[in-house]
């Protein structure tokens, strides 16, 4: 077992903003409930975090989705 498995990297709300994920908490909650965004981890009180690996996978999926989507020419 490697260190990454024993100590997974976590992403905070601020980390998500720095990564360009600037949607409201309500939107993230709705996406999580719909299975469209990784589920949060409750750290205590109102503090939450996400596994960085799941966020990175989610962003990779968005990139692949963008590559498959064709928009009308204007």
PyMOL commands that set and color helices and strands:
alter all, ss='L'
color gray80, all
select helices_A, chain A and resi 3-6+13-18+25-33+52-68
alter helices_A, ss='H'
color red, helices_A
select strands_A, chain A and resi 10-11+41-44+47-51
alter strands_A, ss='S'
color yellow, strands_A
deselect
rebuild
show_as cartoon
